[in-house]
Amino acid sequence: MKILITNDDGIDAAGIAALKKSLSEIGEVTVIAPRYEQSAVGHGITMQIPLRVREYYKNGTFFGYAVDGTPADCIKIGIRNILKETPDLVVSGINHGSNTAINIIYSGTVSGAREASIMDIPSIAISVTSHTARDFEYAGKIAKLLAAKIEKHGLPLGTLLNVNVPDLPEAEISGILVTKQGKSKWDDIYEKRTDPYGHDYYWLTGDLTDADKDLEFDQAAIKKNYVAVTPIHFDLTDYETYKEMKNWNIGKKE
């Protein structure tokens, strides 16, 4: 199995190194990742400046390709220009910090996987639920497990798996649940600060408004120490409103 991996924490992040190590046990892995951190860039792509790609080495050994762009850029240029063959699977991660509920809209990690799904390639986005996580071994095992399941069962075109793994030892994990995307969201606050020169600037902070209590939702599941595996797609149509608006007679003259 040929596997392409990317992330949004940058090619030098610990999570992507752990992911490469784990997935190399079951497939031929290529890393194409942002040269610098691209957290919360969403599905942005680069259009006004050239993309530069460099071979990236760790401790004198070739590790992958570093791209001066976003996770979505990495997938697009990786599949169109760098790889000689289309990969069988794309995995994005292992992200430092959870990507659940409304947050998946902003996530560069999820967008890397989503770009692959747009290109009709099965994909996984995987995150550990802490920004200070140091041990990614169990999350790597989950990625390897799901890669094998996708190889066996496949995924519908346009669907990806968004996976969130609690930052806990494996023995403390409650289990693995297939979940829905929750509705929790951040109450954003732009904290006003002053730099050493007396100029004001703003720093984004805030608190999570936790709207999900049932274990069938991703945010609730990870709070109870479950791995949350959420199949998602990005048809954003509101079908109930679509049906209702058919009766508005928008195209008819009053």
N, C-alpha and C positions, 0 to 999 in steps of 0.2 A: 504494500500500500504506500503510495506517495503522499506525503503530508506536508503542507505548507503551514508554517506558524508565524504569527505576528503578535504585536501587543500595542499598548499605548503608553507604557511606562518607559519605553526606550530599550534599545537593543542590549544595553548593559545591565538591565534589571535582573534581580535574582529569580523572579518568577519565570521568565522565559527560558533561562538556563535550565531550571528544574523541569519545565515542560519538554524541552528538547531531549533531555536525558531520558525521561519516562517514555515518550512516544517513539524514540529511536529503538526501543525494544520490540516494537511491532511494525515499524515501517521505515521508509527512507525519508528523512526529515530535512527540509530546507527552511532556514530562518530568513525572513525578509521583514525587517522591523524599522520603526522610526529611529533616526540617529539620536534624537532628543525626546524627552518626555512629551506626550501629547494627550494627557488626561483631559477628559471633558470636552474634547474637540468635536464630539458627535460624529456626523457622517461628512464632515468637511473634506473637500478635495482641493488640490492646488491647481490653479489655472493661470495666475498672472506672473509667476516666477518659475524658472526651470527646476525640474527635479534632478537632484544629483544622487547617484548610487555609488557606494563604496564597498569594497570587500572589507569585512570586519574580522579582526583576529583577537583572540583571548589567549594570553600566555603563549603567544607565538603560533597558535593553532587556528586555522580558519573556522569561524563560528557561523557566519552568515553574511547577509547584505544589509547595510545601513542606508536608509533612504531619508533625505532631507524633506520629509513630508509627513502626512497623517497616516493612521492605520489603513484607511480606505485607499489612499495613494499606494501604500505598500502592496496591497492585494491586487489592485488594478495593474500596476507596472510589473509586479512579480509574475502574474499570469500572462500578461500580454507581451512582455519583453525579456524577462530574466529566465524563466523556466522554459525548458524545451518541450515539456509535456504538461498538460493540465493536471493538477493534483486531484487525487481521489477524495481528499478531505482538507479542510482548512480549520485550524484551531487558533483562537486568539486568546492570549493570556500568558501566564497566570497573572491576573490583575491583582494589584495591591489595593484592597478595598472592595466592598460589595457593589454589585450592580443589580439592584432589584427595583421592582415597582416602577414609578415614573422615571427614576434615575437612568433607566436604559436608553431614554431618548438622548441624553447627554453623553453617554459612554462611548469613548473611542474604542474600547475593547469590543463592545457589542457591535459597533459599526464595522470593525474589521471583518467580523464573521458575517455581518449582514451584507457587506459588499460581495463576499463569496456566494452567499445565497442568491443575490441578484444575478450572479453569473452562473446560476444553476449548479453550484458545487456544494455538497453537504458541508455544514460548518458547526462549530461549537465555540461559544465564548465562555471562558471559565475564570472565576474570581475567588479569592480568599477574602473573608469578611473582616479584614483589618489592614489599615495602612502601614502598620508596623510589623506585619507578619514576617517571620524569619524561616519558618519551616514549610516548604511547599511539597513535601514528599507525598502526603496523602492526597492533595489536590491533583498531583501528577498521576497518581493511581486511578483517580476518578476519571481524568481525561482519557487515560488509556482504556479503561473499562467502557466508556461511552463510545470511543472510536471503534472498538471492536463490535459494539452493538449496532452502530450505524453501518459498519461494513456488512453485517449480517442482515439487518432489517431495512436499511435505507431510510431516507427522510423525504417527505413531499417536497417538490420544487418550491423554493421560496421560503422554506421553513428552516430555522436554525434552533439549536439548543442553547439556552442561556443558563449557566450553571453557577451556583454560589455555594462555596464550601466554608463552613464555620472554621475559624482559626483556633482549632483544638486538636489535641492528640487523637489519633484514630480511635482509641479505646473509649473516648468520651463522646463520639459522634452517635446521635440517636438512631440514625438510619438514613436512607435515601428516599426522597419523595418526588414524584412528578407533580408539579405545581402550576398554578396560574400566575400571571403577572398581577401584582398587587396594585393598590391605589395610594399607598403611602407616598408622601412627597415632602420636599424640604421647604420650610418657611425661611426664605432667604433674607439675610440682613447684610447690608453693605456698611461695615464699620468704618467710620471716618477716623483717619489718623493723620499725623503730621510728620513729614520727613525732617532730617536734620537742618534743612535749609528753610524751614518754615512753610513749605508748600503742602497743601492738603492732598491726600490720596485716599482711596477706598479699598477695603479688603473684604472679599466675600466670605461670609460665615453664615451661621444659622442653625436651626434645630430640625430634626426629622419629625414631621407630623405623622404619627403611626396610626394608619387607618385600617390595618389588616390584623385580624385576630384569629381567623380560621386557618388551620394548617394547610388548607388547599392553596393558600397564597404564598408566594416566595418569601416575602419579608417576615411573615409570621413563622414560617418553617425554619428559617435560619436562626430566629430568636430562640427556638426550642432545640437548637443544635442539630437540626437535620440538614443534609445536603439537599438543596432545592434545584431540581432540573425542570426548566420551563421551556416548552416548545413555543416559539414566537414567530410571527411573520409581520410584515409591515404593509398590509392592506389597511389603510387608515379610514376607509369608508365607514361612516356610522349608518348601518343598514336600517335601523328603526327610523331614524330621521329621514333617510332616503325615501322610505316608503311613505312617510307622512307628507313629505314635500311634494310627492306626486299629486297630491290634492290641492296644492297651492295655485295651480293653473298659472305658473310663472310665465309661460310662453303665450298665454292668451290675453287679448286686449280686454280691459274692463268694460 
